[in-house]
Amino acid sequence: MPFREINSRMVEARIVPGRRMFSQRGAMLAYKGEVTFTPNMQGGQGGLTSMIGRRVAGEATPLMTVEGSGTVMFGHGGHHIQVIDLSGDTLYVEADRLLAFDGTLEQGTMFMGSQGGVMGMVRGQVTGQGLFTTTLKGHGSVAVMAHGGVIELPVTPQRPVHVDPQAYVAHHGDVRNKLSTALGWRDMVGRGSGEAFQLELSGNGAVFVQASEEKL
């Protein structure tokens, strides 16, 4: 595991020769050793196709390639940081929540309409989340940002989880999501979004929820 949590808002990553890391630009706070930071124009491991998908949607997040030998401290905007370890599964997370992640992970882009059909597209429009979601797959660690700390909730076929869309951070595993309304359409007239919409996640996996309804 390359990340060591210094406190709730800072992590330290160990950089070793021959193993690169990607981070959000501007996330480096300090470093020790012989470490280089290079603007990444290929969208990480996902390559050109992944990058094009996000740029078409206007949702690309600039990345830095981090290489060399030493340690780097990462943090951004005073946001809380959650480290997620992947063991061959796929993490679904919005690109702007990514602080840093292992270069061994395969990065891709998924159109939200492919999870939940039309409702997936409605989710992007109504909740303010991107129509494209970043995927990270393989064995490695990911540091994501959130407001007010994060809790991991298991998702099972017997126990789906309902999440306020603004509190959703990420999920992994064989999980399906759909947007549902907590109130009838007539009841929603004249109200703000509030608790009117919920994300229902079902299947096998886990969802990460932040202790706030504030977007990054």
C-alpha positions in Angstrom: 0.0 0.0 0.0 1.8 3.2 -1.2 -0.3 5.6 0.9 0.2 6.5 4.6 -2.4 8.7 6.2 -0.7 11.6 8.0 -4.0 13.0 9.2 -7.6 13.2 7.8 -6.5 15.8 5.2 -3.0 14.7 4.2 -1.5 11.4 2.9 2.1 10.5 2.2 3.0 8.3 -0.8 6.1 6.3 -1.2 7.5 6.6 -4.8 9.8 3.8 -5.9 11.8 3.5 -9.2 9.9 1.8 -12.0 6.5 2.4 -10.4 4.7 5.6 -11.3 1.7 7.3 -9.7 -0.8 9.8 -10.9 -2.1 12.8 -8.9 -4.4 15.7 -9.5 -2.4 18.8 -10.5 -1.8 21.1 -7.5 -2.2 18.2 -5.0 1.5 18.0 -4.1 2.2 19.6 -0.8 5.8 18.6 -0.2 8.2 15.9 -1.2 11.6 14.3 -0.3 14.0 12.5 -2.6 14.5 12.5 -6.3 10.9 12.8 -7.5 9.7 14.3 -10.8 6.3 15.7 -11.7 5.2 15.7 -15.3 1.9 17.0 -16.8 0.0 14.0 -18.2 -1.8 14.5 -21.5 -2.9 10.9 -22.1 -5.6 10.7 -19.3 -3.6 8.2 -17.2 -3.6 4.4 -17.9 -6.9 4.7 -19.9 -5.1 6.4 -22.8 -6.6 8.5 -25.5 -10.1 7.0 -25.6 -10.6 7.6 -21.9 -9.3 11.2 -22.3 -11.6 12.0 -25.3 -14.7 10.7 -23.4 -14.1 13.1 -20.5 -13.1 16.0 -22.7 -16.3 15.7 -24.8 -18.3 15.9 -21.6 -16.1 18.8 -20.3 -15.2 16.7 -17.2 -11.5 16.0 -17.7 -9.3 16.6 -14.6 -5.7 17.4 -15.3 -3.3 14.8 -13.9 0.4 14.7 -13.1 2.7 11.7 -13.5 4.8 11.2 -10.4 8.0 9.2 -10.7 11.4 8.7 -9.1 12.4 7.7 -5.6 11.2 9.3 -2.4 8.1 10.3 -0.6 5.4 12.8 -1.6 2.7 14.4 0.6 -0.6 15.0 -1.1 -3.6 17.1 -0.1 -6.0 19.5 -1.8 -8.3 22.3 -0.6 -8.4 21.0 3.0 -10.7 18.2 1.9 -10.9 15.0 3.9 -9.1 12.1 2.2 -10.1 8.5 2.1 -7.7 5.7 0.9 -9.4 2.9 -0.9 -7.5 -0.4 -1.7 -8.5 -2.4 -4.8 -7.9 -6.1 -5.2 -8.8 -6.6 -8.8 -12.2 -4.9 -8.7 -13.3 -1.6 -10.2 -13.8 1.7 -8.5 -16.3 4.2 -9.9 -15.6 7.7 -8.9 -15.9 11.2 -10.3 -12.6 12.5 -11.7 -12.6 15.7 -9.6 -12.6 13.6 -6.4 -9.3 11.8 -7.3 -6.4 13.0 -5.3 -3.8 10.4 -6.3 -3.7 6.7 -7.4 -1.4 3.9 -8.3 -0.1 4.0 -11.9 -0.7 0.2 -12.0 -4.5 0.8 -12.1 -6.2 0.8 -15.4 -8.1 4.0 -15.9 -11.3 4.3 -18.0 -14.5 6.2 -18.5 -18.0 5.0 -18.3 -21.0 6.8 -19.6 -23.6 6.9 -16.8 -26.4 6.1 -19.3 -25.0 2.6 -19.4 -25.8 2.1 -15.7 -29.5 2.7 -15.4 -30.2 3.7 -19.0 -32.1 6.9 -19.4 -32.2 7.2 -15.6 -28.4 7.2 -15.5 -28.4 10.3 -17.8 -31.1 11.9 -15.7 -28.9 11.3 -12.6 -26.1 13.3 -14.2 -28.4 16.2 -15.1 -30.4 16.4 -11.9 -27.8 15.6 -9.2 -24.9 17.7 -10.7 -22.7 14.6 -11.1 -20.9 14.0 -14.3 -22.5 12.1 -17.2 -19.1 10.4 -17.4 -17.6 8.6 -14.4 -14.0 7.6 -14.1 -13.2 3.9 -13.5 -10.1 2.5 -11.9 -9.5 -1.2 -12.1 -6.9 -3.6 -10.8 -4.7 -4.0 -7.8 -3.6 -0.8 -6.0 -4.7 2.1 -3.9 -6.7 5.3 -4.6 -6.9 8.4 -2.5 -10.2 10.3 -3.0 -11.4 13.6 -1.6 -14.6 14.3 0.3 -16.3 16.8 2.7 -16.5 15.9 6.4 -15.1 12.4 6.3 -16.3 9.2 4.6 -18.0 6.0 5.7 -18.0 2.8 3.7 -21.4 1.0 3.5 -21.7 -2.6 2.2 -24.2 -3.3 -0.6 -25.7 -6.7 -0.8 -28.6 -8.3 -2.8 -30.7 -8.4 0.3 -29.8 -4.9 1.5 -29.6 -2.2 -1.2 -28.4 1.2 0.0 -30.1 4.5 -0.7 -27.8 7.5 -0.8 -28.4 11.2 -1.2 -26.8 12.0 -4.6 -24.9 14.9 -3.1 -23.3 12.7 -0.4 -22.2 10.0 -2.9 -18.4 9.7 -3.3 -17.7 6.4 -5.1 -18.5 2.7 -5.2 -16.9 -0.5 -6.2 -17.9 -4.1 -6.9 -20.8 -5.5 -8.9 -23.2 -2.7 -8.1 -26.0 -1.2 -10.1 -27.3 2.2 -9.5 -30.5 4.0 -10.4 -32.0 7.3 -9.6 -35.3 7.2 -7.7 -37.6 9.9 -6.3 -38.3 10.0 -2.6 -41.4 12.1 -3.1 -44.2 12.1 -5.6 -43.9 14.6 -8.5 -46.8 16.6 -7.2 -45.1 16.9 -3.8 -41.9 18.1 -5.4 -43.5 21.2 -6.9 -42.0 24.3 -5.3 -39.3 22.4 -3.4 -35.6 22.4 -3.7 -33.8 19.2 -4.6 -33.3 18.4 -0.9 -34.1 14.7 -0.3 -36.4 14.5 -3.4 -33.9 12.3 -5.3 -32.0 9.2 -4.1 -29.4 6.9 -5.6 -30.4 3.3 -5.1 -27.4 1.0 -5.2 -27.9 -2.8 -5.4 -25.8 -5.9 -6.0 -22.6 -6.9 -4.3 -20.0 -4.3 -3.3 -19.7 -1.1 -1.2 -20.5 2.6 -1.5 -18.5 5.4 0.0 -20.6 8.3 1.5 -19.4 11.6 2.7 -20.7 13.4 5.8 -21.9 16.4 3.8 -24.2 17.3 0.9 -21.6 19.8 -0.4 -19.9 19.2 -3.8 -16.2 19.6 -4.2 
